[in-house]
């Protein structure tokens, strides 16, 4: 049993005892007292009707004896009321907040969340900057495909000339793919070397794509040696106003439809292509939909 329950039962017992004492005193006052000519506590007058009536002093003393019990009872009730009030939750006595105060609390909470989010973003940015700085400080390890790229460049320079290659690099973002950029004037000769060289044997053209770089157009040929599974990417840059790249279809027949698609959507001409015409858009379609500056003649189409 908890202390609070014990206290409550004790108070109830005290109240019952006080009531019992008061009732006994009331009962004693109502009982008739024996007639006596000499009583120390007070005299009893006998009325003509035969009823015994205590004198004034005796009644006052009885009331004085009764008052302590009543006062004790009242005090007990007051203590019980205080205990009941103490048990009520604090929010029952507190008035509800005004709408303006609630709005102010909401604004403070939103501001705190916004500040926390900004601090978190700043911390992430600082962490990224720190990581980047650490990576830059470390010496960059050479790509495992660097020897493959170096050998490709040596072969092309040996057979097509040093001027044939504009740039060569390993595309680490694409599985460390060896990539070379070939000048358009040398492309047909380079394509034949890539296919026929005994060491390269790039007999399979797996994909051809075109890209609008805004400053120039670019055609990308992806080749693979089916025996060694070694693949390469060859890029050919061309002017954007009058783009033209010699067709690779005479070297790899699989370039036929991809080159037609690039012509259809980007407007790149492929001299030497056996059947260069639109493959997706209508023959009378105006413009090239995949160019960055394309705007359709009919916006609803």
C-alpha positions in Angstrom: 0.0 0.0 0.0 1.4 3.4 -0.9 2.0 6.2 1.6 -0.7 8.3 0.1 -3.4 5.5 0.6 -2.2 5.0 4.2 -2.5 8.7 4.9 -6.0 8.8 3.4 -7.2 5.8 5.5 -5.7 7.4 8.7 -7.6 10.6 8.0 -10.9 8.7 7.4 -10.4 6.8 10.7 -9.8 10.1 12.6 -12.9 11.6 11.0 -15.0 8.6 12.1 -13.6 8.8 15.7 -14.4 12.5 15.9 -18.0 11.9 14.7 -18.4 9.1 17.2 -17.3 11.2 20.1 -19.6 14.1 19.1 -22.6 11.7 18.9 -21.8 10.3 22.3 -21.7 13.8 23.8 -25.0 14.7 22.1 -26.6 11.5 23.5 -25.4 12.2 27.0 -26.8 15.7 26.9 -30.2 14.4 25.9 -30.4 11.8 28.8 -32.4 13.1 31.9 -30.3 13.8 35.0 -31.2 13.0 38.6 -32.7 15.7 40.6 -30.3 17.0 43.3 -30.3 20.1 45.4 -26.5 20.3 45.3 -24.9 19.6 41.8 -21.4 20.7 41.1 -21.8 21.0 37.3 -25.2 22.8 37.2 -28.8 22.6 38.3 -31.6 20.9 36.5 -35.0 22.7 36.5 -38.1 20.7 36.3 -40.8 22.2 34.2 -44.5 21.8 35.0 -44.8 19.4 32.1 -42.3 17.1 33.9 -39.4 17.6 31.4 -35.9 18.2 32.8 -34.1 21.2 31.3 -30.4 21.9 32.0 -29.5 25.3 33.1 -27.6 27.9 31.0 -24.1 27.1 32.4 -24.5 23.4 31.8 -25.5 24.0 28.1 -22.6 26.3 27.5 -20.1 23.8 29.0 -21.6 21.0 26.7 -21.2 23.2 23.7 -17.6 23.9 24.7 -17.0 20.2 25.0 -18.6 19.5 21.6 -16.7 22.3 19.6 -13.2 20.6 19.6 -14.5 17.6 17.9 -16.3 19.6 15.3 -13.2 21.7 14.7 -11.1 18.6 14.3 -13.6 17.2 11.8 -13.5 20.5 9.8 -9.7 20.4 9.8 -9.7 16.9 8.5 -12.1 17.8 5.7 -9.9 20.7 4.7 -6.8 18.6 4.7 -8.5 16.0 2.5 -9.6 18.8 0.0 -6.0 20.0 -0.2 -4.7 16.5 -0.8 -7.2 16.0 -3.6 -6.2 19.2 -5.3 -2.5 18.2 -5.1 -3.3 15.0 -7.0 -4.6 16.9 -10.0 -2.2 17.3 -12.9 -0.5 20.7 -13.2 -2.0 21.4 -16.6 -5.5 21.1 -15.2 -4.9 24.3 -13.2 -3.0 26.2 -15.8 -5.0 28.2 -18.3 -4.6 27.3 -22.0 -2.1 29.3 -23.9 -3.4 32.1 -26.1 -3.3 31.6 -29.9 -0.6 34.3 -30.2 1.6 32.4 -27.8 1.1 29.1 -29.6 1.9 30.8 -33.0 5.1 32.3 -31.4 6.1 28.8 -30.2 5.5 27.4 -33.7 7.6 30.1 -35.3 10.4 29.4 -32.8 10.3 25.7 -33.5 10.4 26.3 -37.3 13.3 28.6 -36.9 15.2 26.1 -34.8 14.6 23.3 -37.4 15.7 25.6 -40.2 18.9 26.5 -38.3 19.6 22.8 -37.5 19.1 21.9 -41.2 21.5 24.7 -42.3 24.1 23.6 -39.8 23.8 20.0 -41.0 24.3 21.1 -44.7 27.3 23.2 -43.7 28.8 20.2 -41.9 28.3 17.9 -44.8 29.8 20.4 -47.2 32.8 20.8 -44.9 33.2 17.1 -44.7 33.1 16.8 -48.5 35.7 19.6 -48.9 37.9 17.9 -46.4 37.6 14.6 -48.1 38.4 16.1 -51.5 41.4 17.9 -50.1 42.7 14.7 -48.6 42.2 12.9 -51.9 44.0 15.7 -53.8 47.0 15.5 -51.4 47.4 11.8 -52.0 49.3 10.9 -55.2 46.9 9.5 -57.7 47.5 5.9 -58.6 47.7 5.1 -62.3 44.7 3.3 -63.9 45.1 -0.5 -64.4 44.1 0.3 -68.1 46.8 2.9 -68.6 49.2 0.4 -70.3 46.4 -0.7 -72.6 45.7 2.9 -73.6 49.4 3.6 -74.2 49.7 0.6 -76.5 46.7 1.7 -78.5 48.1 5.2 -79.0 51.5 3.8 -80.1 49.8 1.6 -82.7 47.7 4.5 -84.1 50.6 6.9 -84.3 52.8 4.3 -85.9 50.3 3.5 -88.7 48.2 6.7 -89.0 50.6 9.3 -87.9 51.1 11.4 -84.8 48.6 14.0 -86.0 45.7 11.5 -86.0 45.2 11.6 -82.2 43.9 14.7 -80.5 43.7 13.3 -77.0 43.9 10.0 -75.1 42.8 9.2 -71.6 41.3 6.5 -69.4 37.6 7.1 -68.6 37.7 5.9 -64.9 34.0 6.7 -64.5 33.2 4.1 -67.2 35.1 1.0 -66.0 38.5 2.6 -66.8 37.7 2.5 -70.5 40.6 3.4 -72.8 39.4 6.4 -74.9 41.0 8.2 -77.8 39.8 11.3 -79.7 40.6 11.1 -83.4 40.5 13.9 -85.9 37.7 13.6 -88.4 40.1 13.7 -91.4 41.9 10.6 -90.1 38.9 8.6 -89.0 38.5 6.3 -92.0 42.1 5.3 -91.9 42.1 4.8 -88.1 38.9 2.7 -88.2 40.5 0.3 -90.7 43.6 0.0 -88.4 41.4 -0.7 -85.4 39.7 -3.5 -87.3 42.6 -5.1 -89.1 45.5 -4.7 -86.7 46.7 -8.2 -85.5 47.0 -7.0 -82.0 43.8 -5.0 -81.7 41.3 -7.1 -83.8 38.3 -4.8 -83.0 36.0 -6.6 -85.3 32.8 -5.8 -83.4 31.3 -2.3 -83.2 28.9 -2.6 -80.3 27.4 0.9 -80.2 27.5 4.4 -81.9 26.1 7.5 -80.2 26.0 11.2 -81.0 26.2 14.1 -78.5 25.5 17.8 -78.8 28.3 19.5 -76.7 26.9 22.9 -77.6 30.3 24.1 -78.8 30.7 21.1 -81.1 29.2 17.8 -82.1 30.7 14.5 -81.1 30.2 10.9 -82.4 31.4 8.0 -80.2 32.2 4.6 -81.4 32.5 1.7 -78.9 34.5 -1.3 -80.0 35.5 -4.6 -78.5 37.8 -7.5 -79.2 35.6 -10.6 -78.9 38.6 -12.8 -78.1 40.3 -10.8 -75.3 37.1 -8.9 -74.3 39.1 -5.7 -74.3 37.0 -2.7 -75.3 37.7 0.9 -76.4 35.9 4.1 -77.1 36.8 6.3 -80.1 35.4 9.8 -80.3 35.3 12.0 -83.4 34.6 15.7 -83.0 33.1 17.9 -85.7 31.9 21.4 -86.3 28.4 22.2 -85.0 27.2 24.4 -87.8 28.0 21.9 -90.6 28.7 18.6 -88.7 30.2 15.8 -90.8 32.0 12.6 -89.9 33.1 10.0 -92.4 30.9 7.0 -92.2 32.1 3.9 -90.5 29.6 1.7 -92.2 32.0 0.5 -94.9 34.3 -0.7 -92.1 31.6 -2.0 -89.7 28.2 -2.7 -91.2 26.6 -2.4 -87.8 27.2 1.4 -88.0 24.5 1.7 -90.6 21.3 2.4 -88.6 23.0 4.1 -85.6 24.6 6.7 -88.0 21.2 7.2 -89.7 19.6 7.8 -86.2 22.3 10.4 -85.4 21.7 12.1 -88.7 18.0 12.1 -88.1 18.0 13.5 -84.5 21.2 15.6 -84.4 21.8 16.5 -88.1 25.3 15.0 -88.4 26.2 14.1 -92.0 28.1 10.9 -92.6 29.8 11.0 -96.0 30.3 7.6 -97.5 27.1 6.1 -95.9 25.3 3.9 -98.4 21.7 4.9 -97.4 21.8 8.1 -95.3 18.2 9.2 -94.7 15.8 9.8 -91.8 15.0 6.7 -89.8 12.7 7.9 -87.0 11.2 11.3 -88.0 9.1 12.1 -91.1 11.1 13.0 -94.2 9.6 16.5 -94.2 10.3 17.1 -90.5 12.0 20.4 -89.8 15.0 20.5 -87.4 16.8 17.9 -85.3 15.0 17.1 -82.0 18.1 16.1 -79.9 20.0 19.3 -80.5 20.2 21.6 -77.5 18.8 24.6 -79.4 15.9 22.7 -81.0 12.5 24.3 -80.9 9.7 22.6 -82.8 7.8 24.4 -85.5 4.5 23.2 -84.0 4.7 23.3 -80.1 1.6 21.1 -79.9 3.3 18.2 -81.6 
